[in-house]
Amino acid sequence: MDDARFADTSDQDLLAQHVAGEPDAFGELVRRHRDRLWAVALRTLGDREEAADAVQDALVSAFRAAHTFRGQSAVTTWLHRITVNACLDRARKAASRKTAPVDDAERLDQLLEPHESAEAPAERQDLHRELLAALSTLPAEQRAALVLVDMQAYPVAEAARILDVPTGTVKSRCARGRARLLPLLTHLRSNSGDSVMERNRTQGPSVPPASGPRDAGSSDPAAVKGGGGHA
């Protein structure tokens, strides 16, 4: 439930209050940004458990490192950067362990959110599955750039701040990623010519339901794993 005390408090002030010892300030930051962080993690990693673990790792890191924030970027940019780095670390570790390509239709089906599975047309579900399967073939850095720019609709400059790389690097990663995806997704282009990435932009799926009793408003960043709520 929203905490009315923080309704008019900026993200930066919330972080400062957390550093000063306010027990609920970080929980409010989590509530505001959890869903979008989850969306980025899920699409970057393509696995619900890995994504949940990455977001939890990121928020624990942010919780502990809040005192190092110097206001040189927006708090949300800072949180996204920590989350993307956590995702890339997990993706690299997974790549080093992988001995065979993943081709699991059931696992891809689990990436569809419950409301999509129940309500979205079958055509969109199939498109979503094929898009996620294609994204999973890209190197982690290209995947992260495409998720931010083409699926989450971040401007290139903001994606560059999140990834902590020059804008040219983001553009290059996106271009290389799109070139690799094109042969895999050409058959999914609509008659109107809209790109498949455009048609799959969303406001970000909801965080998966809790696996056990948790206080979603807790200042404990670990509560994000499996937590609910909307930013």
Secondary structure by P-SEA (a helix, b strand, c coil): ccccccccccaaaaaaaaaaccccaaaaaaaacaaaaaaaaaaacccaaaaaaaaaaaaaaaaaacccccccccaaaaaaaaaaaaaaaaaaaaaaacccccccaaaaaaaccccccccccaaaaaaaaaaaaaaaaccaaaaaaaaacccccccaaaaaaaacccaaaaaaaaaaaaaaacccccccccccccccccccccccccccccccccccccccccccccccccc
